[in-house]
Amino acid sequence: MNIGNRVLKKLKEETSNKDWNRYIKNLSYSERDSKDTFAQFYAPNILLARWIKTKYEFQLKHLFELENKIKPHIAISINKDLNLKKESNKTKQNNEQNTHTKSTILNPSFTFESFIIGGSNQFAYTTAKSVAEKPGTSYNPLFLYGGVGLGKTHLIQAIGNYQISLGKKVIYTTFEQFMNKFTSHLRTQTMDRFREHFRECDILIIDDIQFLSGKEQTQEEFFHTFNELHQAKKQIIITSDRQPNKIKGLVDRLKSRFEWGLMADIQPPELETKIAIIQKKCEIDGITLNGDIINFLASNMGNNIREIEGAIIKLNAYAGLMNQKLTLEFAHNVIKDQLIEKQKNISIETIVSVVSKELNVKLSEITSKKRTRIVVRARRISIYLIRELTSNSMPQIAVFFNMKDHTAVSHTMKKVQEMLENDENLKVLFEELSNKINQK
């Protein structure tokens, strides 16, 4: 068995049966085309090639490194044998002379079934599902907005995947790609091809439209593209990190058109939704994480779902490569750099403010010398969260709370830890507070 097949055999052991049977088993290693520093694989189509490379390139490199101490470049190309069929398809190719007549390749894992619904995204999900089933009708355009990593791209590509399955032509592009194509065709005086590409489709999906700000020529071209598609009752789907009226440098006539259809926002997920997302991700990828690790990730990794999913993949890869059991301590060590980076962005004032609001205790009382039971509890919770969620030292915390020295902070930490061992409700409270703090 050659090295490539040995690597694939090991990869099979580390992936879910679903991923293996649906995608990876179709991958073939070419010993003839590979070298020590270059591993050539072939896939039956571009969709599989891109999906496998995106999701498994890191693991493939490490598995090769375990085999021969060399981490090669991973190349996944289309199966050469399939290219022999091209000559027999000349008639079809003449009817479809340019690749721009086909739908854009979308991520096959972005479906409505794999999207986790919660209070923060339910309206956006319901709206997207409605657009997928009846495009070009009342919700045109559909404008989804929200922060980074909250699921906007997942939803719009779910619409695209659904429509492609019905034989519709879907064009998905980021605004940056749209602008680059526009600039390139403008330079080569081939704007007719550009317009044909973006206007002869059933669904046009533009991601991150906020970068249209200040691009006057591109705005002019997109304005006419929008008008032509809308008049033809073709569905337009747009995402942004903010509402149209808050995109600076956007001309009024585009703002107006973006508001013709329906706008739906996606809010940061609540703790329960994040836990459900992590559980779903683990189920899809065949990864086993215990409840403590899942709660730890949900409470401490912020709201960017892509970052959380990346942390899950990283944990699984490290555990497999290092032959380590996935424990809470191991998880903390593996992603500690990501947590430290987040800690830099959280202030003591933010934490105390959240605790004050959620526990209905005045902020001034938490930082005072007052010793009533409810105030002491709020103060202890604040101190514990500051130590867990920020990089502030015990002396720094002592100064903020006007304590004698750091030993008082240390005593508080020990007291709270003892309480957490015996009080499940307190654990839940800490998780909820951590989640709210990470949303700030």
Stockholm file with secondary structure:
# STOCKHOLM 1.0

chainA/1-440         MNIGNRVLKKLKEETSNKDWNRYIKNLSYSERDSKDTFAQFYAPNILLARWIKTKYEFQLKHLFELENKIKPHIAISINKDLNLKKESNKTKQNNEQNTHTKSTILNPSFTFESFIIGGSNQFAYTTAKSVAEKPGTSYNPLFLYGGVGLGKTHLIQAIGNYQISLGKKVIYTTFEQFMNKFTSHLRTQTMDRFREHFRECDILIIDDIQFLSGKEQTQEEFFHTFNELHQAKKQIIITSDRQPNKIKGLVDRLKSRFEWGLMADIQPPELETKIAIIQKKCEIDGITLNGDIINFLASNMGNNIREIEGAIIKLNAYAGLMNQKLTLEFAHNVIKDQLIEKQKNISIETIVSVVSKELNVKLSEITSKKRTRIVVRARRISIYLIRELTSNSMPQIAVFFNMKDHTAVSHTMKKVQEMLENDENLKVLFEELSNKINQK
#=GR chainA/1-440 SS CCHHHHHHHHHHHHSCHHHHHHTGGGCEECTTTCBTTEEEEEESSHHHHHHHHHHHHHHHHHHHHHHHSCCCEEEEEECHHHHGGGGGGHHHHHHTCSGGGSCCCCCTTCCSTTCCCCTTTHHHHHHHHHHHHSTTSSSCSEEEEESTTSSHHHHHHHHHHHHHHTTCCEEEEEHHHHHHHHHHHHHTTCHHHHHHHHHSCSEEEEECGGGGTTCHHHHHHHHHHHHHHHHTTCEEEEEESSCGGGCTTCCHHHHHHHTSSEEEEECCCCHHHHHHHHHHHHHHHTCCCCHHHHHHHHHHSCSCHHHHHHHHHHHHHHHHHHTCCCCHHHHHHHTHHHHHHHHTTCCHHHHHHHHHHHHTCCHHHHTSSCCCHHHHHHHHHHHHHHHHHSCCCHHHHHHHTTCSSHHHHHHHHHHHHHHHHHCHHHHHHHHHHHHHHHTC
#=GC SS_cons         CCHHHHHHHHHHHHSCHHHHHHTGGGCEECTTTCBTTEEEEEESSHHHHHHHHHHHHHHHHHHHHHHHSCCCEEEEEECHHHHGGGGGGHHHHHHTCSGGGSCCCCCTTCCSTTCCCCTTTHHHHHHHHHHHHSTTSSSCSEEEEESTTSSHHHHHHHHHHHHHHTTCCEEEEEHHHHHHHHHHHHHTTCHHHHHHHHHSCSEEEEECGGGGTTCHHHHHHHHHHHHHHHHTTCEEEEEESSCGGGCTTCCHHHHHHHTSSEEEEECCCCHHHHHHHHHHHHHHHTCCCCHHHHHHHHHHSCSCHHHHHHHHHHHHHHHHHHTCCCCHHHHHHHTHHHHHHHHTTCCHHHHHHHHHHHHTCCHHHHTSSCCCHHHHHHHHHHHHHHHHHSCCCHHHHHHHTTCSSHHHHHHHHHHHHHHHHHCHHHHHHHHHHHHHHHTC
//
